[in-house]
Amino acid sequence: MRDHQPRNYGMSAFMIWRAAWRNLLATGRSTLLALSGIAIGCASIVAFVNTGHNATLAALKMFSGLDINVITVNLNTYDHGIDSASLNMGDLTTAIPGLSSAAPWIYFPSPGRYNGKTDTFTLIGSSAELEEVMQLRLRYGRFISDYDQHSPYLVIGNEVAVTLGEGEPSRVLGKQIQLGNYLYTVIGIFEIKGQNPIFPFSLDSVVIVPINAMRKISPNTDLNGIIARTITTATTETAAKDLLALLKHKFPAVDIDVRVAQQLLQGQEEQSKTFSFMLIGLAVISLLTGGIAISNVMLMNVSTRRKEIGLRMALGARTQDIRRLFLYEAAALTFAGAILGALAGVIVSCLFVFYSGWSFSLAPLSLPLGIGSSIMAGLISGFYPAHKASEMEPVQALRDD
């Protein structure tokens, strides 16, 4: 009658874990090499995923203030410019029903004097419609009106006001700034607006001048661009295409570039995806290197422990017992390396993010992805050495030196 081995035959899981740790500690440097390989792979994944995540958040934060109802037109006037008097903004809004308002702008850096000091100011010549198009808010005073187009008035950004007022922007209101040979009165100061990528200039650091008054300051009054607002978000892209077609038909010799906020957002999202995939690809390469290190270390352990394997089999260890022992060793290496690597990856990504001046946010998938992929790579890499050890012949293993 055939004897059957009891169900609890062999070492318990706890005993196998303890034996696995003892064997790994006994191998010393080779264990440390495999551990560092899997730790570096896991750390790479966690660090790269978190870095890509925070880089994406930082980029999107720059675009968080985008007004998606705004269209910007850049007019690259090399030889053939568009004079400010030759294009009426009212005609644009009439010809394109999707537009609610439009404002031209001219850029011109100019030296100026205030309170006995000379400085260079970034002048933007525009019309009263700019207030509606850009949804402007003033901290002090008022914006230019349709009646001020030939008046020597200025509306200045908050940074300019703080600099001229030596920390007190309200001091500048009502004062005069000399631009060229003329004196201009400050009638308004903007609220802090911040940089908006859709706009070609920052309102915090510019000086707004009535566009017709710019003729007294700038020798060139050709338009640099147009900013328009649509009635609804749904009509923005259609209105942008109609505006481009209209301007191309009216000014065929001018290089015209039309942009809308949706295009910038879509482009940023595509760049963020590409950047994230690239980082994950680099991390996978690092992880594969760690898996190869574990496989090599485990194969070396199998070769150096042939007599131990033969002795265990001679004393009654089954094929699955030997396989489990070496798989547990691979799992122990993998778990330890994954945990250490995950901690190192979070620390490295934190340091990089803080050094870059961003606010850190832990990517939800970084730890599960890093630890999970490291464990999977480690177990797959350790399976072949474990299988090879379990297939040894006890007699042959005991004979080998």
KOLDREN-698194 format. One record per residue (C-alpha): residue number from 1; residue in one letter; x, y, z. Coordinates in pm, whole numbers. Each point is the difference from the previous one (the first is absolute). Layout:
N
<k NUM	r a	x X	y Y	z Z>;
...
This chain:
401
<k 1	r m	x 0	y 0	z 0>;
<k 2	r r	x 142	y 341	z -99>;
<k 3	r d	x 76	y 244	z 279>;
<k 4	r h	x -118	y 356	z -47>;
<k 5	r q	x 191	y 295	z 142>;
<k 6	r p	x -200	y 212	z 245>;
<k 7	r r	x -131	y 338	z -119>;
<k 8	r n	x 229	y 188	z 242>;
<k 9	r y	x 308	y -184	z -125>;
<k 10	r g	x 311	y 220	z -29>;
<k 11	r m	x 95	y 342	z 140>;
<k 12	r s	x -266	y 252	z 94>;
<k 13	r a	x -17	y 334	z -178>;
<k 14	r f	x 149	y 176	z 304>;
<k 15	r m	x 294	y -241	z 9>;
<k 16	r i	x 60	y 48	z -372>;
<k 17	r w	x -5	y 380	z 41>;
<k 18	r r	x 247	y -21	z 285>;
<k 19	r a	x 226	y -235	z -195>;
<k 20	r a	x -22	y 228	z -305>;
<k 21	r w	x 111	y 305	z 201>;
<k 22	r r	x 285	y -193	z 159>;
<k 23	r n	x 123	y -118	z -339>;
<k 24	r l	x -17	y 352	z -143>;
<k 25	r l	x 188	y 148	z 294>;
<k 26	r a	x 264	y -269	z -36>;
<k 27	r t	x 70	y 91	z -364>;
<k 28	r g	x 85	y 362	z 95>;
<k 29	r r	x 118	y 203	z -297>;
<k 30	r s	x -193	y -188	z -265>;
<k 31	r t	x -322	y 54	z 197>;
<k 32	r l	x 82	y 370	z 35>;
<k 33	r l	x 59	y 22	z -375>;
<k 34	r a	x -337	y -154	z -86>;
<k 35	r l	x -173	y 207	z 269>;
<k 36	r s	x 148	y 323	z -134>;
<k 37	r g	x -98	y -96	z -356>;
<k 38	r i	x -367	y -47	z 79>;
<k 39	r a	x 3	y 304	z 234>;
<k 40	r i	x 143	y 223	z -273>;
<k 41	r g	x -258	y -127	z -247>;
<k 42	r c	x -290	y 64	z 240>;
<k 43	r a	x 143	y 339	z 103>;
<k 44	r s	x 28	y 99	z -366>;
<k 45	r i	x -364	y -80	z -69>;
<k 46	r v	x -127	y 180	z 312>;
<k 47	r a	x 227	y 301	z -55>;
<k 48	r f	x -72	y 31	z -373>;
<k 49	r v	x -376	y -39	z 39>;
<k 50	r n	x -12	y 258	z 280>;
<k 51	r t	x 228	y 237	z -189>;
<k 52	r g	x -214	y -25	z -313>;
<k 53	r h	x -317	y 41	z 206>;
<k 54	r n	x 125	y 314	z 176>;
<k 55	r a	x 146	y 143	z -321>;
<k 56	r t	x -342	y -42	z -162>;
<k 57	r l	x -174	y 167	z 295>;
<k 58	r a	x 247	y 290	z -8>;
<k 59	r a	x -52	y 46	z -374>;
<k 60	r l	x -378	y -18	z 29>;
<k 61	r k	x 12	y 248	z 288>;
<k 62	r m	x 152	y 250	z -240>;
<k 63	r f	x -298	y -53	z -228>;
<k 64	r s	x -258	y 2	z 280>;
<k 65	r g	x -73	y 368	z -58>;
<k 66	r l	x -63	y -44	z -369>;
<k 67	r d	x -311	y 166	z -130>;
<k 68	r i	x -123	y -251	z -257>;
<k 69	r n	x -230	y 260	z -161>;
<k 70	r v	x 296	y 210	z -114>;
<k 71	r i	x 165	y -1	z -343>;
<k 72	r t	x 342	y 155	z -54>;
<k 73	r v	x 126	y 114	z -339>;
<k 74	r n	x 369	y 70	z -52>;
<k 75	r l	x 83	y 215	z -301>;
<k 76	r n	x 356	y -56	z -120>;
<k 77	r t	x 54	y 316	z -196>;
<k 78	r y	x 338	y -34	z -171>;
<k 79	r d	x -38	y 224	z -305>;
<k 80	r h	x -376	y 53	z -19>;
<k 81	r g	x -159	y 117	z 323>;
<k 82	r i	x -359	y 73	z 96>;
<k 83	r d	x -37	y 359	z 114>;
<k 84	r s	x -220	y 43	z 306>;
<k 85	r a	x -228	y 238	z -193>;
<k 86	r s	x -62	y -246	z -285>;
<k 87	r l	x -182	y -265	z 205>;
<k 88	r n	x -318	y 70	z 195>;
<k 89	r m	x -79	y -241	z 282>;
<k 90	r g	x -371	y 63	z -38>;
<k 91	r d	x 17	y -131	z -355>;
<k 92	r l	x 150	y -327	z 128>;
<k 93	r t	x -275	y -62	z 254>;
<k 94	r t	x -261	y 81	z -264>;
<k 95	r a	x 152	y -231	z -260>;
<k 96	r i	x 47	y -288	z 246>;
<k 97	r p	x -317	y -52	z 208>;
<k 98	r g	x 183	y -226	z 246>;
<k 99	r l	x 213	y 288	z 129>;
<k 100	r s	x -130	y 219	z 280>;
<k 101	r s	x 291	y 247	z 5>;
<k 102	r a	x 351	y 52	z -137>;
<k 103	r a	x 291	y 227	z 85>;
<k 104	r p	x 320	y 82	z -193>;
<k 105	r w	x 339	y 35	z 164>;
<k 106	r i	x 337	y 153	z -82>;
<k 107	r y	x 318	y -83	z 189>;
<k 108	r f	x 273	y 258	z 52>;
<k 109	r p	x 272	y 19	z 268>;
<k 110	r s	x 70	y 361	z 90>;
<k 111	r p	x 217	y 186	z 249>;
<k 112	r g	x -189	y 219	z 243>;
<k 113	r r	x 58	y 227	z 298>;
<k 114	r y	x -187	y 2	z 329>;
<k 115	r n	x 92	y 193	z 312>;
<k 116	r g	x 341	y 86	z -143>;
<k 117	r k	x 90	y -359	z -86>;
<k 118	r t	x 29	y -155	z -347>;
<k 119	r d	x -126	y -350	z -71>;
<k 120	r t	x -107	y -211	z -299>;
<k 121	r f	x -372	y -73	z -26>;
<k 122	r t	x -179	y -264	z -207>;
<k 123	r l	x -273	y 198	z -175>;
<k 124	r i	x -312	y -164	z -141>;
<k 125	r g	x -218	y 216	z -218>;
<k 126	r s	x -361	y -120	z -4>;
<k 127	r s	x -363	y 104	z 13>;
<k 128	r a	x -276	y 9	z 259>;
<k 129	r e	x -122	y -344	z -117>;
<k 130	r l	x 307	y -160	z 160>;
<k 131	r e	x -171	y 27	z 339>;
<k 132	r e	x -288	y -223	z -113>;
<k 133	r v	x 212	y -240	z -205>;
<k 134	r m	x 246	y -75	z 281>;
<k 135	r q	x -252	y 34	z 284>;
<k 136	r l	x 217	y 263	z 169>;
<k 137	r r	x -31	y 106	z 361>;
<k 138	r l	x 149	y 319	z 133>;
<k 139	r r	x 143	y 48	z 347>;
<k 140	r y	x -12	y 377	z -20>;
<k 141	r g	x -154	y 247	z -245>;
<k 142	r r	x -157	y -91	z -333>;
<k 143	r f	x 85	y -137	z -344>;
<k 144	r i	x 27	y 204	z -318>;
<k 145	r s	x -330	y 68	z -179>;
<k 146	r d	x -97	y 68	z -361>;
<k 147	r y	x 28	y 371	z 78>;
<k 148	r d	x 365	y -34	z 110>;
<k 149	r q	x 147	y -126	z -329>;
<k 150	r h	x 191	y 324	z -59>;
<k 151	r s	x 46	y 87	z 369>;
<k 152	r p	x 337	y -24	z 181>;
<k 153	r y	x -119	y -264	z 246>;
<k 154	r l	x 163	y -319	z 134>;
<k 155	r v	x -122	y -310	z 180>;
<k 156	r i	x 291	y -186	z 161>;
<k 157	r g	x 57	y -350	z 133>;
<k 158	r n	x 33	y -76	z 370>;
<k 159	r e	x 373	y -80	z -20>;
<k 160	r v	x 68	y 331	z -175>;
<k 161	r a	x -205	y 188	z 260>;
<k 162	r v	x 178	y -170	z 291>;
<k 163	r t	x 340	y 84	z -151>;
<k 164	r l	x -84	y 362	z -75>;
<k 165	r g	x -183	y 49	z 331>;
<k 166	r e	x 284	y -160	z 198>;
<k 167	r g	x -231	y -264	z 144>;
<k 168	r e	x -316	y 213	z 7>;
<k 169	r p	x -173	y -31	z -340>;
<k 170	r s	x -276	y 247	z 91>;
<k 171	r r	x 257	y 282	z 6>;
<k 172	r v	x 35	y -17	z -377>;
<k 173	r l	x -370	y 54	z -75>;
<k 174	r g	x -53	y 345	z -150>;
<k 175	r k	x 374	y 62	z -43>;
<k 176	r q	x 169	y 66	z -334>;
<k 177	r i	x 260	y -208	z -185>;
<k 178	r q	x 208	y 151	z -280>;
<k 179	r l	x 9	y -213	z -314>;
<k 180	r g	x 198	y 159	z -280>;
<k 181	r n	x -78	y 371	z 0>;
<k 182	r y	x -347	y -37	z 153>;
<k 183	r l	x -143	y -39	z 349>;
<k 184	r y	x -256	y -274	z 60>;
<k 185	r t	x -227	y -21	z 302>;
<k 186	r v	x -55	y -330	z 183>;
<k 187	r i	x -379	y -48	z 23>;
<k 188	r g	x -10	y -367	z 107>;
<k 189	r i	x 197	y -286	z 157>;
<k 190	r f	x -80	y -364	z -72>;
<k 191	r e	x -69	y -270	z 254>;
<k 192	r i	x 265	y -273	z 15>;
<k 193	r k	x -75	y -209	z -307>;
<k 194	r g	x 294	y -239	z -41>;
<k 195	r q	x 137	y -144	z -322>;
<k 196	r n	x -250	y -161	z -232>;
<k 197	r p	x 155	y -213	z -280>;
<k 198	r i	x -273	y 92	z -246>;
<k 199	r f	x 83	y 372	z 26>;
<k 200	r p	x 318	y 133	z -163>;
<k 201	r f	x 74	y 228	z 296>;
<k 202	r s	x -46	y 11	z 377>;
<k 203	r l	x -224	y 278	z 129>;
<k 204	r d	x 200	y 18	z 324>;
<k 205	r s	x 304	y 147	z -175>;
<k 206	r v	x -140	y 210	z -286>;
<k 207	r v	x -127	y 351	z -54>;
<k 208	r i	x -322	y 33	z -205>;
<k 209	r v	x -23	y 307	z -224>;
<k 210	r p	x -293	y 104	z -225>;
<k 211	r i	x 90	y -136	z -343>;
<k 212	r n	x -30	y 333	z -176>;
<k 213	r a	x 216	y 166	z 265>;
<k 214	r m	x 275	y -250	z -86>;
<k 215	r r	x 65	y 200	z -319>;
<k 216	r k	x 168	y 265	z 216>;
<k 217	r i	x 237	y -260	z 152>;
<k 218	r s	x 66	y -271	z -257>;
<k 219	r p	x 119	y 69	z -355>;
<k 220	r n	x -175	y -320	z -113>;
<k 221	r t	x -372	y -45	z 63>;
<k 222	r d	x -43	y -332	z -182>;
<k 223	r l	x -205	y -248	z 200>;
<k 224	r n	x 183	y -285	z 174>;
<k 225	r g	x -317	y -193	z 68>;
<k 226	r i	x -368	y -23	z 86>;
<k 227	r i	x -171	y -153	z 302>;
<k 228	r a	x -365	y -104	z -41>;
<k 229	r r	x -265	y -156	z 221>;
<k 230	r t	x -269	y -239	z -121>;
<k 231	r i	x -358	y -8	z 120>;
<k 232	r t	x 9	y -369	z 97>;
<k 233	r t	x 272	y -263	z 40>;
<k 234	r a	x -164	y -218	z -266>;
<k 235	r t	x 57	y 264	z -270>;
<k 236	r t	x 366	y 75	z 85>;
<k 237	r e	x 168	y -226	z -254>;
<k 238	r t	x -248	y 91	z -275>;
<k 239	r a	x 44	y 370	z 70>;
<k 240	r a	x 379	y -42	z -5>;
<k 241	r k	x -13	y -160	z -346>;
<k 242	r d	x -234	y 272	z -128>;
<k 243	r l	x 224	y 271	z 143>;
<k 244	r l	x 309	y -149	z -164>;
<k 245	r a	x -178	y -27	z -336>;
<k 246	r l	x -122	y 361	z 23>;
<k 247	r l	x 340	y 142	z 87>;
<k 248	r k	x 176	y -212	z -265>;
<k 249	r h	x -243	y 127	z -263>;
<k 250	r k	x 40	y 362	z 108>;
<k 251	r f	x 377	y -6	z 60>;
<k 252	r p	x 149	y -280	z -216>;
<k 253	r a	x 360	y 124	z 36>;
<k 254	r v	x -3	y -23	z 382>;
<k 255	r d	x 105	y -314	z 189>;
<k 256	r i	x -293	y -70	z 235>;
<k 257	r d	x 0	y -247	z 290>;
<k 258	r v	x -330	y -70	z 182>;
<k 259	r r	x -6	y -189	z 330>;
<k 260	r v	x -270	y -116	z 238>;
<k 261	r a	x 32	y -132	z 355>;
<k 262	r q	x -130	y -348	z -88>;
<k 263	r q	x 295	y -53	z -234>;
<k 264	r l	x 247	y 86	z 275>;
<k 265	r l	x -173	y -231	z 246>;
<k 266	r q	x -11	y -288	z -247>;
<k 267	r g	x 365	y 50	z -88>;
<k 268	r q	x 97	y 6	z 367>;
<k 269	r e	x -193	y -319	z 72>;
<k 270	r e	x 169	y -179	z -293>;
<k 271	r q	x 343	y 115	z 118>;
<k 272	r s	x -76	y -117	z 354>;
<k 273	r k	x -103	y -346	z -125>;
<k 274	r t	x 312	y -32	z -213>;
<k 275	r f	x 219	y 111	z 289>;
<k 276	r s	x -164	y -248	z 239>;
<k 277	r f	x 34	y -292	z -245>;
<k 278	r m	x 365	y 84	z -56>;
<k 279	r l	x 72	y 3	z 374>;
<k 280	r i	x -187	y -326	z 56>;
<k 281	r g	x 196	y -159	z -286>;
<k 282	r l	x 328	y 100	z 164>;
<k 283	r a	x -122	y -138	z 332>;
<k 284	r v	x -97	y -334	z -159>;
<k 285	r i	x 352	y -32	z -138>;
<k 286	r s	x 138	y 56	z 351>;
<k 287	r l	x -243	y -258	z 137>;
<k 288	r l	x 104	y -257	z -261>;
<k 289	r t	x 359	y 54	z 108>;
<k 290	r g	x -103	y -74	z 359>;
<k 291	r g	x -184	y -315	z -111>;
<k 292	r i	x 306	y -122	z -187>;
<k 293	r a	x 211	y 60	z 312>;
<k 294	r i	x -238	y -212	z 210>;
<k 295	r s	x 3	y -279	z -259>;
<k 296	r n	x 380	y -2	z -13>;
<k 297	r v	x 36	y 0	z 380>;
<k 298	r m	x -252	y -282	z 39>;
<k 299	r l	x 170	y -207	z -272>;
<k 300	r m	x 331	y 54	z 175>;
<k 301	r n	x -157	y -111	z 329>;
<k 302	r v	x -132	y -315	z -167>;
<k 303	r s	x 346	y -81	z -138>;
<k 304	r t	x 177	y 51	z 334>;
<k 305	r r	x -263	y -189	z 200>;
<k 306	r r	x -23	y -317	z -208>;
<k 307	r k	x 108	y -222	z 288>;
<k 308	r e	x -256	y 164	z 232>;
<k 309	r i	x -272	y -59	z -258>;
<k 310	r g	x 108	y -365	z -45>;
<k 311	r l	x 12	y -52	z 376>;
<k 312	r r	x -348	y 145	z 49>;
<k 313	r m	x -138	y -227	z -271>;
<k 314	r a	x 178	y -303	z 145>;
<k 315	r l	x -160	y 75	z 337>;
<k 316	r g	x -348	y 9	z -153>;
<k 317	r a	x -47	y 351	z -143>;
<k 318	r r	x -232	y -5	z -298>;
<k 319	r t	x 40	y 184	z -330>;
<k 320	r q	x -257	y 256	z 105>;
<k 321	r d	x 175	y 54	z 333>;
<k 322	r i	x 326	y 96	z -173>;
<k 323	r r	x -189	y 217	z -247>;
<k 324	r r	x -186	y 175	z 283>;
<k 325	r l	x 322	y 63	z 191>;
<k 326	r f	x 167	y 181	z -287>;
<k 327	r l	x -321	y 181	z -98>;
<k 328	r y	x -31	y 124	z 359>;
<k 329	r e	x 357	y 126	z -18>;
<k 330	r a	x -80	y 187	z -322>;
<k 331	r a	x -319	y 135	z 158>;
<k 332	r a	x 187	y 115	z 311>;
<k 333	r l	x 254	y 182	z -216>;
<k 334	r t	x -276	y 151	z -210>;
<k 335	r f	x -218	y 118	z 290>;
<k 336	r a	x 293	y 156	z 184>;
<k 337	r g	x 133	y 168	z -314>;
<k 338	r a	x -344	y 126	z -101>;
<k 339	r i	x -68	y 159	z 340>;
<k 340	r l	x 343	y 164	z 20>;
<k 341	r g	x -27	y 112	z -362>;
<k 342	r a	x -346	y 148	z 51>;
<k 343	r l	x 121	y 206	z 297>;
<k 344	r a	x 308	y 113	z -191>;
<k 345	r g	x -211	y 89	z -304>;
<k 346	r v	x -237	y 217	z 204>;
<k 347	r i	x 292	y 178	z 169>;
<k 348	r v	x 180	y 64	z -329>;
<k 349	r s	x -313	y 128	z -172>;
<k 350	r c	x -77	y 227	z 301>;
<k 351	r l	x 346	y 152	z -14>;
<k 352	r f	x -23	y 54	z -375>;
<k 353	r v	x -346	y 158	z 23>;
<k 354	r f	x 96	y 232	z 287>;
<k 355	r y	x 323	y 96	z -177>;
<k 356	r s	x -205	y 83	z -312>;
<k 357	r g	x -224	y 230	z 201>;
<k 358	r w	x -316	y -207	z -43>;
<k 359	r s	x -238	y -126	z 267>;
<k 360	r f	x 28	y -376	z 52>;
<k 361	r s	x -294	y -230	z -63>;
<k 362	r l	x 34	y -377	z 27>;
<k 363	r a	x -116	y -172	z -320>;
<k 364	r p	x -272	y -249	z 103>;
<k 365	r l	x 135	y -277	z -223>;
<k 366	r s	x 371	y 51	z 71>;
<k 367	r l	x 31	y -230	z 302>;
<k 368	r p	x -230	y -279	z -125>;
<k 369	r l	x 164	y 13	z -343>;
<k 370	r g	x 356	y 7	z 136>;
<k 371	r i	x -43	y -266	z 267>;
<k 372	r g	x -230	y -221	z -208>;
<k 373	r s	x 222	y 0	z -309>;
<k 374	r s	x 310	y -59	z 212>;
<k 375	r i	x -157	y -300	z 172>;
<k 376	r m	x -117	y -142	z -330>;
<k 377	r a	x 342	y 48	z -160>;
<k 378	r g	x 174	y -155	z 300>;
<k 379	r l	x -223	y -306	z 15>;
<k 380	r i	x 23	y -59	z -375>;
<k 381	r s	x 377	y 37	z 15>;
<k 382	r g	x 20	y -240	z 296>;
<k 383	r f	x -221	y -270	z -147>;
<k 384	r y	x 257	y -146	z -241>;
<k 385	r p	x 276	y -40	z 262>;
<k 386	r a	x -254	y -155	z 240>;
<k 387	r h	x -119	y -239	z -270>;
<k 388	r k	x 357	y -91	z -92>;
<k 389	r a	x 80	y -76	z 365>;
<k 390	r s	x -308	y -221	z 37>;
<k 391	r e	x 94	y -207	z -307>;
<k 392	r m	x 339	y -107	z 133>;
<k 393	r e	x 77	y -369	z 50>;
<k 394	r p	x 93	y -58	z 369>;
<k 395	r v	x 277	y -250	z -78>;
<k 396	r q	x 164	y 224	z -259>;
<k 397	r a	x -30	y 307	z 226>;
<k 398	r l	x 169	y -182	z 292>;
<k 399	r r	x 287	y -114	z -222>;
<k 400	r d	x 84	y 353	z -127>;
<k 401	r d	x 275	y 186	z 181>;
